[in-house]
Amino acid sequence: MSVPDLRFDVAAVVLDIEGTTSATGFVVDVLYPYSRARFGALLAERGDDPDVARAVDQVRELTGDPRADAAAVEKTLGAWLDEDRKATPLKTLQGIIWSEGFARSDLVSHFYDDVVPRLRAWHSAGVRLYVYSSGSVAAQRAWFTNSPEGDLTPLVSGLYDTENAGPKQEAESYRRIAGATGVAPGRLLFLSDRPGELDAARAAGWRTVGVRRPGEPYYEQGVGDHPQAATFDEITLITSGSST
């Protein structure tokens, strides 16, 4: 792509995480096994916790088994992990487990080398930064709080997931985020490695860049007809000072 294709006059950037800011392999090889090993204990010991109970009810609803016990719910969660299914209750329970793992320093998140310096530069230039990931808001907060370079949450103006925004491949979710941020759709730039997400964002009037990093699951598939970048360093943002 030529340089002009990667220059954008926007007020805000919305970031996907897996495959975009961070390696999918880290999530799959480190975080998924960590949560899998702890689902049983979480369900057994904290089933009355409101967030856990709500997620369990959602699992029962999605599986059509209103009387599923903890063992059945745990089995379902494991199957969804194997499928890499972006189910909201799975992400909620993972977020609880990961947040506690980060708090105990069992876990430290991963970011590609180009990401954090670029986020800091964009933030300093007045660009608002948001996150929209299939991982829960709790997991996102833990991820950005516990980075190898310290707490990055001061850089981020808001966090969105499939529960507070909606499915990532539906245009309405991006309209909802635009409304919540108060930024006009044409002044929002979405960065993701998944073409279906990029298509949905563009359908909502957003600007888009497909991030293609070698070794990531969607690298060979490409990003369709969206502008593409191999690193955040290839993206130039121009801020006119207006969000409308």
C-alpha positions in Angstrom: 0.0 0.0 0.0 1.2 3.5 -0.8 1.7 6.0 2.0 -1.4 8.1 1.1 -3.6 5.0 1.6 -2.5 4.9 5.3 -3.0 8.6 6.2 -6.2 9.3 8.1 -7.8 12.4 9.5 -9.6 10.9 12.5 -10.5 11.8 16.1 -10.3 8.3 17.5 -8.9 4.8 16.9 -10.7 1.7 18.0 -8.4 -1.3 18.6 -8.9 -5.0 18.2 -6.6 -7.0 20.4 -5.9 -10.6 19.2 -3.8 -10.5 16.0 -3.8 -6.7 16.0 -2.1 -5.3 19.1 -1.1 -8.7 20.4 -0.2 -12.2 19.3 -3.1 -14.6 19.0 -0.7 -17.3 20.0 -0.2 -15.8 23.4 -3.9 -15.8 24.1 -4.4 -19.4 22.8 -1.3 -20.9 24.3 -1.1 -19.1 27.6 -4.5 -17.5 28.5 -6.8 -20.2 27.3 -5.1 -23.1 29.2 -5.0 -20.9 32.3 -8.7 -20.3 32.2 -9.5 -23.9 31.3 -7.7 -25.2 34.4 -9.7 -22.8 36.6 -13.3 -23.0 35.3 -14.3 -25.8 37.6 -13.0 -24.1 40.8 -14.7 -20.8 39.8 -18.1 -22.5 39.2 -17.8 -24.6 42.4 -16.6 -21.9 44.8 -18.2 -18.7 43.4 -21.4 -19.9 41.8 -23.4 -17.3 43.8 -21.3 -14.4 42.6 -23.7 -12.3 40.5 -21.3 -12.1 37.4 -20.6 -15.9 37.6 -24.3 -16.7 38.1 -25.3 -14.5 35.2 -22.8 -16.1 32.9 -23.9 -19.6 33.9 -27.5 -18.7 33.1 -26.4 -17.5 29.7 -24.6 -20.8 29.1 -27.8 -22.7 30.0 -29.8 -20.4 27.6 -27.3 -20.9 24.7 -27.2 -24.7 25.2 -31.0 -25.0 25.7 -30.4 -26.8 29.0 -31.9 -24.7 31.8 -30.9 -27.3 34.4 -27.3 -27.8 33.4 -25.1 -28.3 36.5 -21.6 -27.0 37.1 -20.0 -30.0 35.5 -22.1 -29.6 32.4 -21.4 -25.9 32.2 -17.6 -26.6 32.6 -17.8 -29.1 29.8 -19.5 -26.6 27.5 -17.0 -23.9 28.3 -14.2 -26.4 27.4 -15.9 -27.2 24.1 -16.3 -23.5 23.3 -12.6 -23.0 24.0 -11.7 -25.8 21.6 -13.9 -24.1 18.9 -12.5 -20.6 19.8 -16.2 -19.6 20.0 -16.7 -15.9 20.9 -19.5 -16.7 23.4 -20.3 -13.9 25.8 -20.5 -16.1 29.0 -17.3 -17.8 28.1 -15.6 -14.4 27.7 -17.1 -13.2 31.0 -15.8 -16.1 33.0 -12.4 -16.0 31.3 -12.2 -12.3 32.1 -12.8 -13.0 35.8 -10.1 -15.7 35.9 -7.6 -13.7 33.9 -8.2 -10.5 35.9 -7.3 -12.4 39.1 -4.3 -14.1 37.4 -3.0 -10.7 36.3 -3.6 -9.3 39.8 -1.5 -12.2 41.3 1.2 -11.6 38.7 0.7 -15.1 37.3 0.1 -13.4 33.9 1.6 -10.5 32.0 0.0 -9.4 28.7 1.7 -9.3 25.3 1.9 -6.4 22.8 3.8 -6.3 19.5 6.8 -4.1 19.7 5.4 -1.4 17.5 2.1 -1.0 19.3 2.8 0.7 22.7 5.1 3.5 21.3 2.5 4.2 18.6 -0.4 4.3 21.1 1.5 6.7 23.3 2.3 8.9 20.3 -1.3 9.0 19.1 -2.6 9.7 22.6 -0.1 12.5 23.0 -1.3 14.0 19.7 -4.9 14.1 21.0 -6.3 11.0 19.4 -8.7 9.1 21.6 -8.1 5.4 21.9 -10.7 2.7 22.5 -10.7 -1.1 22.6 -13.3 -3.4 21.0 -12.6 -7.0 21.6 -14.5 -10.3 22.0 -12.7 -10.6 25.3 -14.7 -9.1 28.2 -14.2 -5.6 29.4 -12.8 -7.1 32.6 -10.2 -9.0 30.6 -9.4 -6.0 28.5 -8.8 -3.8 31.5 -6.5 -6.5 33.1 -4.7 -6.8 29.8 -3.9 -3.1 29.4 -3.2 -2.7 33.2 -0.6 -5.5 33.3 1.5 -5.0 30.2 5.2 -5.5 30.0 5.5 -1.7 29.9 3.3 -1.0 32.9 -0.3 0.2 33.1 -1.5 1.4 29.8 -5.1 2.1 30.8 -4.5 5.9 31.0 -4.1 5.8 27.3 -7.6 4.3 26.7 -10.8 6.2 26.8 -13.2 3.3 26.7 -13.6 -0.5 26.5 -16.2 -2.4 24.4 -17.0 -6.1 24.2 -19.7 -8.3 22.7 -21.9 -7.6 25.8 -21.9 -3.8 25.9 -21.5 -3.2 22.1 -22.7 -6.4 20.4 -21.2 -9.0 17.9 -18.1 -7.8 16.2 -19.3 -8.7 12.7 -22.5 -6.7 12.8 -22.6 -3.1 11.7 -25.0 -2.1 14.4 -22.3 -2.8 17.0 -20.1 -0.2 15.5 -23.0 2.3 15.3 -23.6 1.7 19.0 -19.9 2.4 19.8 -19.9 5.6 17.7 -23.0 6.8 19.6 -21.4 6.0 23.0 -18.1 7.8 22.1 -19.8 10.8 20.6 -17.4 10.5 17.6 -18.8 10.7 14.1 -18.4 7.4 12.2 -16.2 8.9 9.5 -13.8 10.2 12.2 -13.4 6.7 13.7 -10.6 4.3 12.6 -10.9 0.6 13.3 -7.8 -1.6 13.3 -8.4 -5.3 13.1 -7.0 -8.5 11.5 -10.4 -9.9 10.7 -12.1 -9.0 7.4 -15.6 -9.7 8.7 -15.1 -7.1 11.4 -13.6 -4.6 9.1 -16.5 -5.0 6.7 -19.0 -4.4 9.5 -17.1 -1.3 10.7 -17.0 0.1 7.2 -20.7 -0.6 6.7 -21.3 1.6 9.8 -19.4 4.5 8.1 -16.0 4.0 9.9 -12.6 4.1 8.4 -10.7 0.9 8.5 -7.2 -0.7 8.3 -6.6 -4.4 8.2 -3.5 -5.3 10.3 -1.7 -8.2 8.7 1.1 -9.7 10.9 3.0 -12.8 9.6 2.1 -15.8 11.6 -1.3 -14.7 12.7 -4.3 -16.9 11.8 -5.9 -14.4 9.3 -2.6 -13.4 7.6 -3.0 -15.7 4.6 -6.7 -14.8 4.2 -5.9 -11.1 3.9 -8.2 -8.2 4.7 -10.2 -7.9 1.5 -10.2 -4.5 -0.1 -9.4 -2.6 3.1 -6.2 -0.7 3.4 -3.6 -2.9 5.1 -0.6 -2.4 7.3 2.0 -4.8 8.7 2.7 -2.6 11.8 1.1 0.4 13.4 4.2 2.4 12.3 2.8 2.4 8.8 -0.3 4.3 9.8 -0.2 8.1 9.9 -3.0 9.9 11.8 -3.9 13.6 11.2 -6.0 15.3 13.8 -8.1 18.3 12.7 -9.3 18.8 16.2 -13.0 18.0 15.6 -14.9 14.8 16.4 -17.7 15.5 14.0 
